[in-house]
Amino acid sequence: MKVLSLRYCQHVNCETMDVISANANPFFLKELYLDGCENVNDEALIRLTKPNPKAYEIPNMSIYKLSDLLVSEQLRELASSADELRRLVTEISTSGTRALEVISLSECRQITD
């Protein structure tokens, strides 16, 4: 699943963020929409972004050439060697929702910071 939309769901709260954080696979979930979720607050966002102690299975990168993996300029800036790429992928595998590209929070009025 790449996109999770819970827009205007009145039952989304801190406990929901715990579940998402614990189960979000950082290699797949890229967008989270919480627009209009009335119970989303600062604490919910803290829970959402906490590090995930359960690492997801890291892809077997030994079957790829480094040049095939470093296709984007941004990735080349982050990892210029196989060891740096391995470190980056390991870091992402434990990041949970920190790998999200989009978190939409419009009309979440309890967020103060």
C-alpha positions in Angstrom: 0.0 0.0 0.0 1.5 3.3 -1.1 -1.3 5.7 0.1 -3.4 5.6 3.2 -6.3 8.1 3.3 -8.2 8.6 6.6 -9.6 12.0 5.7 -12.4 13.2 8.0 -12.5 10.1 10.1 -13.6 11.1 13.6 -12.1 8.0 15.2 -8.5 8.6 14.2 -6.5 9.5 17.4 -3.2 8.8 19.2 -3.8 5.0 19.3 -4.5 5.0 15.6 -1.1 6.7 15.1 0.6 4.0 17.2 -0.9 1.3 15.0 0.2 3.1 11.8 3.7 3.7 13.1 4.1 0.1 14.2 2.9 -1.3 11.0 3.9 1.1 8.3 6.4 -0.4 5.9 8.8 2.4 5.0 9.6 0.8 1.6 5.9 1.0 0.5 3.8 3.6 2.4 4.6 7.0 0.9 1.5 9.1 1.5 -0.7 9.6 4.6 -3.8 11.8 4.4 -5.3 12.9 7.8 -7.2 16.0 6.6 -10.1 16.9 8.9 -9.3 14.3 11.5 -10.5 16.1 14.6 -8.6 14.0 17.2 -5.2 14.3 15.6 -3.0 16.5 17.9 0.6 17.1 18.7 0.9 13.8 20.7 -0.6 11.9 17.8 2.1 13.2 15.4 4.9 12.4 17.9 3.6 8.8 18.1 3.3 8.6 14.3 6.9 9.6 13.8 8.6 7.6 16.6 11.3 5.2 15.4 10.0 1.7 14.7 12.0 -0.9 16.7 10.8 -3.7 14.3 12.9 -3.5 11.2 11.4 -4.6 7.9 13.2 -7.0 5.8 15.9 -5.2 3.9 16.0 -6.0 0.2 18.9 -8.1 -1.0 21.1 -5.5 -2.6 23.9 -7.8 -3.5 22.1 -8.9 -6.6 22.2 -5.3 -8.0 25.1 -3.3 -9.3 25.7 0.0 -7.3 25.3 2.0 -10.5 21.8 0.5 -11.1 20.7 1.4 -7.5 22.0 5.0 -7.5 19.8 6.2 -10.4 18.6 9.5 -8.8 20.8 12.5 -8.1 19.4 12.8 -4.6 20.3 9.2 -3.8 23.8 9.6 -5.2 24.2 12.6 -2.8 23.2 10.5 0.2 25.1 7.3 -0.7 28.2 7.3 -2.9 29.4 3.8 -2.0 27.8 0.3 -1.4 28.5 0.6 2.3 26.7 4.0 2.5 23.8 2.7 0.5 23.5 -0.4 2.8 23.6 2.0 5.9 20.9 4.2 4.3 18.6 1.2 3.5 19.1 -0.1 7.0 18.1 3.2 8.5 15.0 3.5 6.3 14.0 -0.1 7.2 13.6 1.0 10.9 12.2 4.4 10.2 8.5 3.4 10.0 6.5 6.5 8.9 9.6 8.7 8.8 10.0 7.7 5.1 6.7 9.2 4.2 6.8 11.7 1.3 3.4 13.3 2.0 1.6 13.8 5.3 -1.5 16.0 4.8 -3.0 17.6 7.9 -5.2 20.3 6.7 -8.1 21.1 9.1 -6.4 19.2 11.9 -7.2 22.0 14.4 -5.6 20.4 17.5 -2.1 20.6 16.1 -0.3 23.5 17.7 3.4 23.2 16.9 
